[in-house]
Structure formats: structure tokens, C-alpha cells
Amino acid sequence: MTIYHIVLFKFKDLVPADEDKDACNRMLALSTKCLHPTTKKAYVKILGGGKDNSPEGLQNGLTHAFIAQFENEEDRKYYIEEDPAHKEFIVSVKDIVDKVQVIDFTPGIF
């Protein structure tokens, strides 16, 4: 059961662009830094991410989006609750992110 994990950020207004970019690169790097506790292999597939460019005006202030994929619920649970690389990332952005929104879904389940 594949699970898609969508993360949306709004960086604080006074954060320099290079800090935003560095944080985004660290988010993308989680695909290699997050290691499965049993296999010690990368288990988070980051499908991509970037700065918003939608012309619709419905972003509600959110400026950056990332999409990750997990193979199963157990991997997602470990990532959210225990993964040290993920926890380190969260701490690293807490002072520069104004808003975070996360939504997960399993394809075809409505």
C-alpha cells in the first residue's frame, strides 16, 4: 500500500532566500539520509519539491511543496515518529518556517 506524503511550507518573510534554498535541499536529502531501522537502506522516496508557481492564488501563504512516497504504513510511522534524520531536519527548520501543512493519501482510497 503506497502512501504519498505531501509537505507544504511557508518560510518566514525575513528569512534570506539562501536559507530557504538550503532548507529545501535538506528536505530533498532526506531521501538518502533516512535509513530504515532494520535494513539500514534508504526507505523514503522523495518524488520532488520546489517553490510554488501556481497562478491560481489559492496557496494561502504556503510557498514550497514536497512529495514523498512510503511503501507502507510502518515506514511512514517510523519516519514521522522516530527517524533521527527526519527529527534533525524538523529541528533545523523550526526557526525559519512560519507554517507547515501535511496531507497524506493512499492512491484510489477515497
C-alpha positions as CSV (number, residue, x, y, z in Angstrom):
1,M,0.0,0.0,0.0
2,T,1.8,3.1,-1.2
3,I,1.4,6.3,0.8
4,Y,2.1,9.7,-0.6
5,H,3.2,12.3,1.9
6,I,2.8,16.0,0.8
7,V,4.5,18.6,2.9
8,L,3.8,22.4,2.4
9,F,5.9,25.2,3.9
10,K,5.6,28.9,4.3
11,F,9.0,30.3,5.2
12,K,9.1,33.4,7.4
13,D,9.1,36.6,5.5
14,L,12.5,37.8,6.7
15,V,14.4,34.6,6.1
16,P,17.0,35.1,3.3
17,A,16.4,33.2,0.1
18,D,19.6,31.2,0.5
19,E,18.4,29.9,3.9
20,D,15.1,28.8,2.2
21,K,17.0,27.1,-0.5
22,D,19.3,25.3,1.9
23,A,16.3,24.1,3.9
24,C,14.7,22.8,0.7
25,N,17.9,21.0,-0.2
26,R,18.0,19.4,3.2
27,M,14.4,18.3,2.8
28,L,15.2,16.6,-0.5
29,A,18.3,15.0,1.0
30,L,16.0,13.0,3.4
31,S,15.6,10.5,0.6
32,T,19.2,9.4,1.2
33,K,19.6,10.3,4.9
34,C,16.6,8.5,6.2
35,L,17.6,4.9,6.7
36,H,15.3,2.0,7.6
37,P,15.9,0.8,11.1
38,T,16.2,-2.9,10.0
39,T,17.7,-2.8,6.5
40,K,19.8,0.4,7.0
41,K,18.8,1.3,3.5
42,A,17.1,4.5,2.3
43,Y,13.3,4.0,2.5
44,V,11.8,7.4,1.8
45,K,11.4,8.2,-1.8
46,I,11.3,12.0,-2.4
47,L,9.5,12.5,-5.7
48,G,10.3,16.1,-5.8
49,G,9.7,19.5,-4.4
50,G,10.1,23.2,-5.1
51,K,8.8,26.7,-4.8
52,D,5.2,27.5,-5.6
53,N,4.5,28.8,-9.1
54,S,0.7,28.4,-9.3
55,P,-1.2,31.3,-10.9
56,E,-4.4,30.3,-9.2
57,G,-3.8,32.3,-6.0
58,L,-5.1,29.6,-3.7
59,Q,-1.9,28.9,-1.8
60,N,-3.0,30.5,1.5
61,G,0.5,31.8,2.0
62,L,2.3,28.4,1.5
63,T,5.3,28.8,-0.6
64,H,7.1,25.5,-1.1
65,A,5.8,21.9,-1.6
66,F,7.4,18.4,-1.4
67,I,6.1,15.0,-2.2
68,A,7.4,11.8,-0.6
69,Q,6.4,8.2,-1.0
70,F,6.4,5.4,1.5
71,E,5.9,1.7,0.7
72,N,3.7,1.1,3.7
73,E,2.2,2.4,7.0
74,E,5.1,1.1,9.1
75,D,7.7,3.1,7.1
76,R,5.6,6.3,7.4
77,K,5.1,5.8,11.1
78,Y,8.8,5.3,11.7
79,Y,9.6,8.4,9.6
80,I,7.1,10.6,11.5
81,E,7.7,9.3,15.0
82,E,11.3,8.0,15.2
83,D,13.6,8.6,12.2
84,P,16.6,10.6,13.6
85,A,17.3,12.3,10.2
86,H,13.7,13.5,10.0
87,K,13.7,14.7,13.6
88,E,17.0,16.6,12.9
89,F,15.5,18.2,9.9
90,I,12.4,19.4,11.8
91,V,14.7,21.0,14.4
92,S,16.8,22.6,11.7
93,V,13.8,24.5,10.2
94,K,11.7,25.3,13.2
95,D,13.0,28.9,13.4
96,I,12.7,29.7,9.7
97,V,9.3,28.1,8.9
98,D,6.2,30.1,9.7
99,K,3.6,27.4,8.6
100,V,3.6,23.7,7.8
101,Q,0.8,21.7,6.3
102,V,0.9,18.0,5.7
103,I,-1.5,15.7,3.9
104,D,-1.1,12.0,3.2
105,F,-3.1,9.8,0.9
106,T,-3.2,6.3,-0.5
107,P,-4.0,6.3,-4.2
108,G,-7.5,5.2,-5.0
109,I,-8.8,5.3,-1.5
110,F,-11.5,8.0,-1.2
